[in-house]
Amino acid sequence: RTTQARLDELTTSLKMSAMEELENTKTRLEGERGATESGMRSTIASLTSRNSELDDRARELMETKYKVDSKMSDVSSRLNAAESELKATKEDLTNLRKVNKDLDKGWHEREK
């Protein structure tokens, strides 16, 4: 054989080896890509589901907050009304005690 023939044979062998390695790498990378995409789809589905759950929970909490705020407003209003009534009742009591004291004083002066 000639040197050129041997070089051609070696070149062909190297090309074949490179092509096999390229094909093996391509197959491996396609498999890895498929696994990665599958994992990402699973992660996205899981996160989407969790996001939906959190949205529902946030909505429930906001509804609860509005109910509590409404009750708080009602209780606060009733408290203010009760405090006003208590103040008026205390003033009436003070006035009645004064009147009673004046009546007692008048009664004791008549007895003398």
Backbone as XML, in Angstrom:
<?xml version="1.0"?>
<chain id="A" units="angstrom">
  <residue number="1" name="ARG">
    <atom name="N" x="0.828" y="-1.199" z="0.000"/>
    <atom name="CA" x="0.000" y="0.000" z="0.000"/>
    <atom name="C" x="0.857" y="1.241" z="0.000"/>
  </residue>
  <residue number="2" name="THR">
    <atom name="N" x="0.222" y="2.257" z="-0.539"/>
    <atom name="CA" x="0.974" y="3.507" z="-0.602"/>
    <atom name="C" x="0.679" y="4.336" z="0.639"/>
  </residue>
  <residue number="3" name="THR">
    <atom name="N" x="1.480" y="5.295" z="0.835"/>
    <atom name="CA" x="1.305" y="6.192" z="1.977"/>
    <atom name="C" x="-0.005" y="6.945" z="1.847"/>
  </residue>
  <residue number="4" name="GLN">
    <atom name="N" x="-0.323" y="7.328" z="0.640"/>
    <atom name="CA" x="-1.578" y="8.059" z="0.426"/>
    <atom name="C" x="-2.784" y="7.176" z="0.753"/>
  </residue>
  <residue number="5" name="ALA">
    <atom name="N" x="-2.717" y="5.929" z="0.375"/>
    <atom name="CA" x="-3.808" y="5.006" z="0.654"/>
    <atom name="C" x="-3.956" y="4.821" z="2.160"/>
  </residue>
  <residue number="6" name="ARG">
    <atom name="N" x="-2.823" y="4.712" z="2.814"/>
    <atom name="CA" x="-2.842" y="4.550" z="4.269"/>
    <atom name="C" x="-3.393" y="5.794" z="4.938"/>
  </residue>
  <residue number="7" name="LEU">
    <atom name="N" x="-3.028" y="6.977" z="4.454"/>
    <atom name="CA" x="-3.562" y="8.228" z="5.000"/>
    <atom name="C" x="-5.065" y="8.310" z="4.755"/>
  </residue>
  <residue number="8" name="ASP">
    <atom name="N" x="-5.489" y="7.915" z="3.560"/>
    <atom name="CA" x="-6.919" y="7.929" z="3.251"/>
    <atom name="C" x="-7.685" y="6.984" z="4.169"/>
  </residue>
  <residue number="9" name="GLU">
    <atom name="N" x="-7.100" y="5.816" z="4.411"/>
    <atom name="CA" x="-7.729" y="4.833" z="5.295"/>
    <atom name="C" x="-7.797" y="5.370" z="6.716"/>
  </residue>
  <residue number="10" name="LEU">
    <atom name="N" x="-6.747" y="5.979" z="7.201"/>
    <atom name="CA" x="-6.695" y="6.558" z="8.542"/>
    <atom name="C" x="-7.696" y="7.707" z="8.666"/>
  </residue>
  <residue number="11" name="THR">
    <atom name="N" x="-7.768" y="8.544" z="7.649"/>
    <atom name="CA" x="-8.708" y="9.659" z="7.641"/>
    <atom name="C" x="-10.144" y="9.139" z="7.703"/>
  </residue>
  <residue number="12" name="THR">
    <atom name="N" x="-10.421" y="8.119" z="6.913"/>
    <atom name="CA" x="-11.751" y="7.525" z="6.908"/>
    <atom name="C" x="-12.081" y="6.932" z="8.267"/>
  </residue>
  <residue number="13" name="SER">
    <atom name="N" x="-11.123" y="6.263" z="8.855"/>
    <atom name="CA" x="-11.310" y="5.660" z="10.168"/>
    <atom name="C" x="-11.580" y="6.730" z="11.221"/>
  </residue>
  <residue number="14" name="LEU">
    <atom name="N" x="-10.826" y="7.824" z="11.173"/>
    <atom name="CA" x="-11.020" y="8.928" z="12.130"/>
    <atom name="C" x="-12.387" y="9.584" z="11.925"/>
  </residue>
  <residue number="15" name="LYS">
    <atom name="N" x="-12.775" y="9.750" z="10.660"/>
    <atom name="CA" x="-14.081" y="10.341" z="10.373"/>
    <atom name="C" x="-15.200" y="9.459" z="10.909"/>
  </residue>
  <residue number="16" name="MET">
    <atom name="N" x="-15.050" y="8.137" z="10.719"/>
    <atom name="CA" x="-16.070" y="7.195" z="11.201"/>
    <atom name="C" x="-16.153" y="7.229" z="12.722"/>
  </residue>
  <residue number="17" name="SER">
    <atom name="N" x="-14.985" y="7.278" z="13.353"/>
    <atom name="CA" x="-14.929" y="7.322" z="14.808"/>
    <atom name="C" x="-15.563" y="8.614" z="15.326"/>
  </residue>
  <residue number="18" name="ALA">
    <atom name="N" x="-15.260" y="9.718" z="14.663"/>
    <atom name="CA" x="-15.835" y="11.004" z="15.058"/>
    <atom name="C" x="-17.343" y="11.000" z="14.854"/>
  </residue>
  <residue number="19" name="MET">
    <atom name="N" x="-17.807" y="10.405" z="13.763"/>
    <atom name="CA" x="-19.239" y="10.342" z="13.484"/>
    <atom name="C" x="-19.956" y="9.493" z="14.542"/>
  </residue>
  <residue number="20" name="GLU">
    <atom name="N" x="-19.331" y="8.372" z="14.933"/>
    <atom name="CA" x="-19.925" y="7.525" z="15.971"/>
    <atom name="C" x="-20.000" y="8.282" z="17.296"/>
  </residue>
  <residue number="21" name="GLU">
    <atom name="N" x="-18.909" y="8.952" z="17.638"/>
    <atom name="CA" x="-18.882" y="9.719" z="18.887"/>
    <atom name="C" x="-19.926" y="10.831" z="18.846"/>
  </residue>
  <residue number="22" name="LEU">
    <atom name="N" x="-20.059" y="11.506" z="17.721"/>
    <atom name="CA" x="-21.050" y="12.555" z="17.555"/>
    <atom name="C" x="-22.467" y="11.994" z="17.709"/>
  </residue>
  <residue number="23" name="GLU">
    <atom name="N" x="-22.718" y="10.842" z="17.099"/>
    <atom name="CA" x="-24.041" y="10.204" z="17.183"/>
    <atom name="C" x="-24.342" y="9.766" z="18.608"/>
  </residue>
  <residue number="24" name="ASN">
    <atom name="N" x="-23.357" y="9.195" z="19.288"/>
    <atom name="CA" x="-23.532" y="8.785" z="20.688"/>
    <atom name="C" x="-23.810" y="9.997" z="21.584"/>
  </residue>
  <residue number="25" name="THR">
    <atom name="N" x="-23.067" y="11.073" z="21.371"/>
    <atom name="CA" x="-23.265" y="12.296" z="22.155"/>
    <atom name="C" x="-24.653" y="12.871" z="21.897"/>
  </residue>
  <residue number="26" name="LYS">
    <atom name="N" x="-25.056" y="12.879" z="20.619"/>
    <atom name="CA" x="-26.375" y="13.388" z="20.244"/>
    <atom name="C" x="-27.473" y="12.572" z="20.932"/>
  </residue>
  <residue number="27" name="THR">
    <atom name="N" x="-27.349" y="11.261" z="20.911"/>
    <atom name="CA" x="-28.340" y="10.374" z="21.544"/>
    <atom name="C" x="-28.397" y="10.620" z="23.044"/>
  </residue>
  <residue number="28" name="ARG">
    <atom name="N" x="-27.225" y="10.726" z="23.667"/>
    <atom name="CA" x="-27.162" y="10.964" z="25.120"/>
    <atom name="C" x="-27.792" y="12.306" z="25.474"/>
  </residue>
  <residue number="29" name="LEU">
    <atom name="N" x="-27.456" y="13.349" z="24.712"/>
    <atom name="CA" x="-27.988" y="14.687" z="24.992"/>
    <atom name="C" x="-29.500" y="14.755" z="24.771"/>
  </residue>
  <residue number="30" name="GLU">
    <atom name="N" x="-30.002" y="14.055" z="23.757"/>
    <atom name="CA" x="-31.447" y="14.021" z="23.528"/>
    <atom name="C" x="-32.163" y="13.350" z="24.704"/>
  </residue>
  <residue number="31" name="GLY">
    <atom name="N" x="-31.558" y="12.295" z="25.230"/>
    <atom name="CA" x="-32.125" y="11.621" z="26.408"/>
    <atom name="C" x="-32.128" y="12.532" z="27.620"/>
  </residue>
  <residue number="32" name="GLU">
    <atom name="N" x="-31.013" y="13.216" z="27.834"/>
    <atom name="CA" x="-30.912" y="14.143" z="28.962"/>
    <atom name="C" x="-31.916" y="15.287" z="28.802"/>
  </residue>
  <residue number="33" name="ARG">
    <atom name="N" x="-32.041" y="15.776" z="27.565"/>
    <atom name="CA" x="-32.986" y="16.862" z="27.303"/>
    <atom name="C" x="-34.411" y="16.402" z="27.599"/>
  </residue>
  <residue number="34" name="GLY">
    <atom name="N" x="-34.751" y="15.211" z="27.163"/>
    <atom name="CA" x="-36.093" y="14.676" z="27.428"/>
    <atom name="C" x="-36.365" y="14.561" z="28.915"/>
  </residue>
  <residue number="35" name="ALA">
    <atom name="N" x="-35.381" y="14.052" z="29.651"/>
    <atom name="CA" x="-35.546" y="13.906" z="31.102"/>
    <atom name="C" x="-35.674" y="15.274" z="31.764"/>
  </residue>
  <residue number="36" name="THR">
    <atom name="N" x="-34.865" y="16.225" z="31.322"/>
    <atom name="CA" x="-34.922" y="17.581" z="31.885"/>
    <atom name="C" x="-36.261" y="18.230" z="31.597"/>
  </residue>
  <residue number="37" name="GLU">
    <atom name="N" x="-36.743" y="18.100" z="30.342"/>
    <atom name="CA" x="-38.038" y="18.684" z="29.990"/>
    <atom name="C" x="-39.160" y="18.049" z="30.798"/>
  </residue>
  <residue number="38" name="SER">
    <atom name="N" x="-39.103" y="16.738" z="30.985"/>
    <atom name="CA" x="-40.116" y="16.044" z="31.773"/>
    <atom name="C" x="-40.102" y="16.551" z="33.219"/>
  </residue>
  <residue number="39" name="GLY">
    <atom name="N" x="-38.901" y="16.688" z="33.766"/>
    <atom name="CA" x="-38.765" y="17.205" z="35.134"/>
    <atom name="C" x="-39.297" y="18.625" z="35.252"/>
  </residue>
  <residue number="40" name="MET">
    <atom name="N" x="-39.001" y="19.443" z="34.259"/>
    <atom name="CA" x="-39.476" y="20.827" z="34.277"/>
    <atom name="C" x="-41.002" y="20.886" z="34.173"/>
  </residue>
  <residue number="41" name="ARG">
    <atom name="N" x="-41.586" y="20.045" z="33.305"/>
    <atom name="CA" x="-43.045" y="20.006" z="33.186"/>
    <atom name="C" x="-43.678" y="19.609" z="34.517"/>
  </residue>
  <residue number="42" name="SER">
    <atom name="N" x="-43.063" y="18.631" z="35.172"/>
    <atom name="CA" x="-43.570" y="18.189" z="36.473"/>
    <atom name="C" x="-43.462" y="19.312" z="37.504"/>
  </residue>
  <residue number="43" name="THR">
    <atom name="N" x="-42.332" y="20.001" z="37.505"/>
    <atom name="CA" x="-42.128" y="21.111" z="38.440"/>
    <atom name="C" x="-43.118" y="22.234" z="38.168"/>
  </residue>
  <residue number="44" name="ILE">
    <atom name="N" x="-43.326" y="22.556" z="36.906"/>
    <atom name="CA" x="-44.272" y="23.616" z="36.539"/>
    <atom name="C" x="-45.680" y="23.238" z="36.976"/>
  </residue>
  <residue number="45" name="ALA">
    <atom name="N" x="-46.070" y="21.990" z="36.746"/>
    <atom name="CA" x="-47.404" y="21.534" z="37.154"/>
    <atom name="C" x="-47.564" y="21.626" z="38.664"/>
  </residue>
  <residue number="46" name="SER">
    <atom name="N" x="-46.531" y="21.209" z="39.381"/>
    <atom name="CA" x="-46.571" y="21.256" z="40.846"/>
    <atom name="C" x="-46.673" y="22.698" z="41.339"/>
  </residue>
  <residue number="47" name="LEU">
    <atom name="N" x="-45.864" y="23.589" z="40.762"/>
    <atom name="CA" x="-45.887" y="24.987" z="41.170"/>
    <atom name="C" x="-47.206" y="25.666" z="40.797"/>
  </residue>
  <residue number="48" name="THR">
    <atom name="N" x="-47.764" y="25.304" z="39.655"/>
    <atom name="CA" x="-49.050" y="25.862" z="39.248"/>
    <atom name="C" x="-50.137" y="25.434" z="40.225"/>
  </residue>
  <residue number="49" name="SER">
    <atom name="N" x="-50.109" y="24.175" z="40.619"/>
    <atom name="CA" x="-51.080" y="23.673" z="41.583"/>
    <atom name="C" x="-50.923" y="24.375" z="42.928"/>
  </residue>
  <residue number="50" name="ARG">
    <atom name="N" x="-49.685" y="24.519" z="43.379"/>
    <atom name="CA" x="-49.415" y="25.191" z="44.660"/>
    <atom name="C" x="-49.847" y="26.645" z="44.597"/>
  </residue>
  <residue number="51" name="ASN">
    <atom name="N" x="-49.604" y="27.297" z="43.478"/>
    <atom name="CA" x="-50.006" y="28.688" z="43.308"/>
    <atom name="C" x="-51.523" y="28.815" z="43.402"/>
  </residue>
  <residue number="52" name="SER">
    <atom name="N" x="-52.223" y="27.882" z="42.792"/>
    <atom name="CA" x="-53.684" y="27.885" z="42.848"/>
    <atom name="C" x="-54.171" y="27.694" z="44.286"/>
  </residue>
  <residue number="53" name="GLU">
    <atom name="N" x="-53.548" y="26.767" z="45.001"/>
    <atom name="CA" x="-53.901" y="26.547" z="46.407"/>
    <atom name="C" x="-53.664" y="27.810" z="47.229"/>
  </residue>
  <residue number="54" name="LEU">
    <atom name="N" x="-52.535" y="28.470" z="47.005"/>
    <atom name="CA" x="-52.219" y="29.683" z="47.755"/>
    <atom name="C" x="-53.178" y="30.823" z="47.404"/>
  </residue>
  <residue number="55" name="ASP">
    <atom name="N" x="-53.571" y="30.912" z="46.129"/>
    <atom name="CA" x="-54.567" y="31.918" z="45.732"/>
    <atom name="C" x="-55.887" y="31.678" z="46.460"/>
  </residue>
  <residue number="56" name="ASP">
    <atom name="N" x="-56.313" y="30.419" z="46.520"/>
    <atom name="CA" x="-57.556" y="30.079" z="47.220"/>
    <atom name="C" x="-57.459" y="30.442" z="48.704"/>
  </residue>
  <residue number="57" name="ARG">
    <atom name="N" x="-56.335" y="30.117" z="49.305"/>
    <atom name="CA" x="-56.131" y="30.406" z="50.736"/>
    <atom name="C" x="-56.109" y="31.910" z="50.974"/>
  </residue>
  <residue number="58" name="ALA">
    <atom name="N" x="-55.451" y="32.651" z="50.096"/>
    <atom name="CA" x="-55.409" y="34.109" z="50.230"/>
    <atom name="C" x="-56.823" y="34.683" z="50.127"/>
  </residue>
  <residue number="59" name="ARG">
    <atom name="N" x="-57.620" y="34.155" z="49.205"/>
    <atom name="CA" x="-59.009" y="34.608" z="49.047"/>
    <atom name="C" x="-59.802" y="34.321" z="50.325"/>
  </residue>
  <residue number="60" name="GLU">
    <atom name="N" x="-59.632" y="33.112" z="50.890"/>
    <atom name="CA" x="-60.321" y="32.769" z="52.133"/>
    <atom name="C" x="-59.911" y="33.705" z="53.266"/>
  </residue>
  <residue number="61" name="LEU">
    <atom name="N" x="-58.622" y="33.973" z="53.359"/>
    <atom name="CA" x="-58.133" y="34.853" z="54.424"/>
    <atom name="C" x="-58.661" y="36.280" z="54.266"/>
  </residue>
  <residue number="62" name="MET">
    <atom name="N" x="-58.747" y="36.747" z="53.019"/>
    <atom name="CA" x="-59.290" y="38.093" z="52.794"/>
    <atom name="C" x="-60.765" y="38.141" z="53.185"/>
  </residue>
  <residue number="63" name="GLU">
    <atom name="N" x="-61.529" y="37.105" z="52.845"/>
    <atom name="CA" x="-62.943" y="37.059" z="53.234"/>
    <atom name="C" x="-63.076" y="37.053" z="54.757"/>
  </residue>
  <residue number="64" name="THR">
    <atom name="N" x="-62.229" y="36.277" z="55.422"/>
    <atom name="CA" x="-62.241" y="36.241" z="56.885"/>
    <atom name="C" x="-61.893" y="37.601" z="57.460"/>
  </residue>
  <residue number="65" name="LYS">
    <atom name="N" x="-60.898" y="38.257" z="56.870"/>
    <atom name="CA" x="-60.494" y="39.590" z="57.327"/>
    <atom name="C" x="-61.650" y="40.570" z="57.198"/>
  </residue>
  <residue number="66" name="TYR">
    <atom name="N" x="-62.349" y="40.540" z="56.061"/>
    <atom name="CA" x="-63.475" y="41.460" z="55.868"/>
    <atom name="C" x="-64.573" y="41.198" z="56.899"/>
  </residue>
  <residue number="67" name="LYS">
    <atom name="N" x="-64.847" y="39.913" z="57.188"/>
    <atom name="CA" x="-65.858" y="39.577" z="58.187"/>
    <atom name="C" x="-65.436" y="40.075" z="59.564"/>
  </residue>
  <residue number="68" name="VAL">
    <atom name="N" x="-64.153" y="39.853" z="59.899"/>
    <atom name="CA" x="-63.648" y="40.299" z="61.205"/>
    <atom name="C" x="-63.686" y="41.823" z="61.289"/>
  </residue>
  <residue number="69" name="ASP">
    <atom name="N" x="-63.284" y="42.504" z="60.224"/>
    <atom name="CA" x="-63.333" y="43.968" z="60.211"/>
    <atom name="C" x="-64.760" y="44.470" z="60.419"/>
  </residue>
  <residue number="70" name="SER">
    <atom name="N" x="-65.724" y="43.802" z="59.768"/>
    <atom name="CA" x="-67.127" y="44.191" z="59.901"/>
    <atom name="C" x="-67.606" y="43.990" z="61.337"/>
  </residue>
  <residue number="71" name="LYS">
    <atom name="N" x="-67.266" y="42.828" z="61.916"/>
    <atom name="CA" x="-67.652" y="42.559" z="63.301"/>
    <atom name="C" x="-66.989" y="43.555" z="64.253"/>
  </residue>
  <residue number="72" name="MET">
    <atom name="N" x="-65.726" y="43.865" z="63.985"/>
    <atom name="CA" x="-64.989" y="44.805" z="64.822"/>
    <atom name="C" x="-65.642" y="46.181" z="64.777"/>
  </residue>
  <residue number="73" name="SER">
    <atom name="N" x="-66.049" y="46.590" z="63.599"/>
    <atom name="CA" x="-66.719" y="47.878" z="63.442"/>
    <atom name="C" x="-68.029" y="47.893" z="64.220"/>
  </residue>
  <residue number="74" name="ASP">
    <atom name="N" x="-68.786" y="46.792" z="64.125"/>
    <atom name="CA" x="-70.062" y="46.681" z="64.834"/>
    <atom name="C" x="-69.840" y="46.718" z="66.347"/>
  </residue>
  <residue number="75" name="VAL">
    <atom name="N" x="-68.872" y="45.952" z="66.821"/>
    <atom name="CA" x="-68.575" y="45.905" z="68.257"/>
    <atom name="C" x="-68.098" y="47.270" z="68.741"/>
  </residue>
  <residue number="76" name="SER">
    <atom name="N" x="-67.256" y="47.919" z="67.949"/>
    <atom name="CA" x="-66.761" y="49.243" z="68.315"/>
    <atom name="C" x="-67.908" y="50.240" z="68.416"/>
  </residue>
  <residue number="77" name="SER">
    <atom name="N" x="-68.830" y="50.163" z="67.472"/>
    <atom name="CA" x="-69.990" y="51.051" z="67.484"/>
    <atom name="C" x="-70.856" y="50.795" z="68.723"/>
  </residue>
  <residue number="78" name="ARG">
    <atom name="N" x="-71.091" y="49.509" z="69.013"/>
    <atom name="CA" x="-71.891" y="49.177" z="70.197"/>
    <atom name="C" x="-71.178" y="49.595" z="71.481"/>
  </residue>
  <residue number="79" name="LEU">
    <atom name="N" x="-69.847" y="49.469" z="71.511"/>
    <atom name="CA" x="-69.076" y="49.894" z="72.681"/>
    <atom name="C" x="-69.220" y="51.391" z="72.896"/>
  </residue>
  <residue number="80" name="ASN">
    <atom name="N" x="-69.082" y="52.160" z="71.808"/>
    <atom name="CA" x="-69.232" y="53.614" z="71.937"/>
    <atom name="C" x="-70.616" y="53.980" z="72.447"/>
  </residue>
  <residue number="81" name="ALA">
    <atom name="N" x="-71.647" y="53.300" z="71.936"/>
    <atom name="CA" x="-73.014" y="53.559" z="72.394"/>
    <atom name="C" x="-73.159" y="53.206" z="73.872"/>
  </residue>
  <residue number="82" name="ALA">
    <atom name="N" x="-72.578" y="52.064" z="74.274"/>
    <atom name="CA" x="-72.659" y="51.639" z="75.667"/>
    <atom name="C" x="-71.904" y="52.606" z="76.572"/>
  </residue>
  <residue number="83" name="GLU">
    <atom name="N" x="-70.759" y="53.095" z="76.134"/>
    <atom name="CA" x="-69.992" y="54.057" z="76.934"/>
    <atom name="C" x="-70.762" y="55.364" z="77.095"/>
  </residue>
  <residue number="84" name="SER">
    <atom name="N" x="-71.419" y="55.795" z="76.021"/>
    <atom name="CA" x="-72.232" y="57.016" z="76.097"/>
    <atom name="C" x="-73.392" y="56.813" z="77.068"/>
  </residue>
  <residue number="85" name="GLU">
    <atom name="N" x="-74.038" y="55.650" z="76.981"/>
    <atom name="CA" x="-75.150" y="55.358" z="77.885"/>
    <atom name="C" x="-74.659" y="55.292" z="79.328"/>
  </residue>
  <residue number="86" name="LEU">
    <atom name="N" x="-73.485" y="54.685" z="79.542"/>
    <atom name="CA" x="-72.919" y="54.605" z="80.887"/>
    <atom name="C" x="-72.632" y="55.997" z="81.432"/>
  </residue>
  <residue number="87" name="LYS">
    <atom name="N" x="-72.053" y="56.846" z="80.595"/>
    <atom name="CA" x="-71.747" y="58.214" z="81.024"/>
    <atom name="C" x="-73.034" y="58.945" z="81.416"/>
  </residue>
  <residue number="88" name="ALA">
    <atom name="N" x="-74.073" y="58.824" z="80.585"/>
    <atom name="CA" x="-75.352" y="59.477" z="80.874"/>
    <atom name="C" x="-75.960" y="58.923" z="82.159"/>
  </residue>
  <residue number="89" name="THR">
    <atom name="N" x="-75.862" y="57.593" z="82.352"/>
    <atom name="CA" x="-76.409" y="56.966" z="83.562"/>
    <atom name="C" x="-75.657" y="57.441" z="84.796"/>
  </residue>
  <residue number="90" name="LYS">
    <atom name="N" x="-74.330" y="57.577" z="84.694"/>
    <atom name="CA" x="-73.539" y="58.074" z="85.834"/>
    <atom name="C" x="-73.913" y="59.513" z="86.168"/>
  </residue>
  <residue number="91" name="GLU">
    <atom name="N" x="-74.134" y="60.320" z="85.116"/>
    <atom name="CA" x="-74.553" y="61.705" z="85.355"/>
    <atom name="C" x="-75.920" y="61.738" z="86.031"/>
  </residue>
  <residue number="92" name="ASP">
    <atom name="N" x="-76.843" y="60.885" z="85.566"/>
    <atom name="CA" x="-78.165" y="60.797" z="86.203"/>
    <atom name="C" x="-78.033" y="60.371" z="87.655"/>
  </residue>
  <residue number="93" name="LEU">
    <atom name="N" x="-77.176" y="59.392" z="87.928"/>
    <atom name="CA" x="-76.958" y="58.911" z="89.290"/>
    <atom name="C" x="-76.423" y="60.030" z="90.168"/>
  </residue>
  <residue number="94" name="THR">
    <atom name="N" x="-75.447" y="60.771" z="89.640"/>
    <atom name="CA" x="-74.877" y="61.883" z="90.399"/>
    <atom name="C" x="-75.964" y="62.919" z="90.709"/>
  </residue>
  <residue number="95" name="ASN">
    <atom name="N" x="-76.777" y="63.224" z="89.712"/>
    <atom name="CA" x="-77.860" y="64.201" z="89.919"/>
    <atom name="C" x="-78.889" y="63.683" z="90.922"/>
  </residue>
  <residue number="96" name="LEU">
    <atom name="N" x="-79.256" y="62.404" z="90.819"/>
    <atom name="CA" x="-80.215" y="61.824" z="91.759"/>
    <atom name="C" x="-79.664" y="61.801" z="93.173"/>
  </residue>
  <residue number="97" name="ARG">
    <atom name="N" x="-78.377" y="61.523" z="93.311"/>
    <atom name="CA" x="-77.760" y="61.548" z="94.655"/>
    <atom name="C" x="-77.789" y="62.957" z="95.239"/>
  </residue>
  <residue number="98" name="LYS">
    <atom name="N" x="-77.552" y="63.931" z="94.393"/>
    <atom name="CA" x="-77.586" y="65.328" z="94.856"/>
    <atom name="C" x="-79.002" y="65.701" z="95.297"/>
  </residue>
  <residue number="99" name="VAL">
    <atom name="N" x="-79.983" y="65.301" z="94.446"/>
    <atom name="CA" x="-81.383" y="65.580" z="94.801"/>
    <atom name="C" x="-81.754" y="64.866" z="96.095"/>
  </residue>
  <residue number="100" name="ASN">
    <atom name="N" x="-81.327" y="63.609" z="96.231"/>
    <atom name="CA" x="-81.609" y="62.825" z="97.433"/>
    <atom name="C" x="-80.971" y="63.480" z="98.653"/>
  </residue>
  <residue number="101" name="LYS">
    <atom name="N" x="-79.755" y="63.951" z="98.482"/>
    <atom name="CA" x="-79.053" y="64.610" z="99.590"/>
    <atom name="C" x="-79.800" y="65.874" z="100.000"/>
  </residue>
  <residue number="102" name="ASP">
    <atom name="N" x="-80.234" y="66.634" z="98.985"/>
    <atom name="CA" x="-80.988" y="67.861" z="99.280"/>
    <atom name="C" x="-82.307" y="67.529" z="99.967"/>
  </residue>
  <residue number="103" name="LEU">
    <atom name="N" x="-82.978" y="66.451" z="99.522"/>
    <atom name="CA" x="-84.239" y="66.048" z="100.157"/>
    <atom name="C" x="-84.008" y="65.588" z="101.588"/>
  </residue>
  <residue number="104" name="ASP">
    <atom name="N" x="-82.933" y="64.820" z="101.799"/>
    <atom name="CA" x="-82.607" y="64.369" z="103.160"/>
    <atom name="C" x="-82.323" y="65.565" z="104.056"/>
  </residue>
  <residue number="105" name="LYS">
    <atom name="N" x="-81.618" y="66.515" z="103.527"/>
    <atom name="CA" x="-81.263" y="67.721" z="104.288"/>
    <atom name="C" x="-82.547" y="68.462" z="104.657"/>
  </residue>
  <residue number="106" name="GLY">
    <atom name="N" x="-83.443" y="68.578" z="103.691"/>
    <atom name="CA" x="-84.725" y="69.249" z="103.952"/>
    <atom name="C" x="-85.564" y="68.468" z="104.946"/>
  </residue>
  <residue number="107" name="TRP">
    <atom name="N" x="-85.574" y="67.180" z="104.865"/>
    <atom name="CA" x="-86.326" y="66.329" z="105.761"/>
    <atom name="C" x="-85.823" y="66.449" z="107.176"/>
  </residue>
  <residue number="108" name="HIS">
    <atom name="N" x="-84.500" y="66.464" z="107.342"/>
    <atom name="CA" x="-83.900" y="66.565" z="108.675"/>
    <atom name="C" x="-84.160" y="67.937" z="109.274"/>
  </residue>
  <residue number="109" name="GLU">
    <atom name="N" x="-84.190" y="68.967" z="108.459"/>
    <atom name="CA" x="-84.448" y="70.322" z="108.965"/>
    <atom name="C" x="-85.903" y="70.431" z="109.428"/>
  </residue>
  <residue number="110" name="ARG">
    <atom name="N" x="-86.830" y="69.750" z="108.774"/>
    <atom name="CA" x="-88.256" y="69.773" z="109.175"/>
    <atom name="C" x="-88.465" y="69.048" z="110.483"/>
  </residue>
  <residue number="111" name="GLU">
    <atom name="N" x="-87.695" y="67.981" z="110.676"/>
    <atom name="CA" x="-87.846" y="67.203" z="111.905"/>
    <atom name="C" x="-87.401" y="67.986" z="113.134"/>
  </residue>
  <residue number="112" name="LYS">
    <atom name="N" x="-86.547" y="68.930" z="112.933"/>
    <atom name="CA" x="-86.016" y="69.693" z="114.085"/>
    <atom name="C" x="-86.945" y="70.690" z="114.589"/>
  </residue>
</chain>
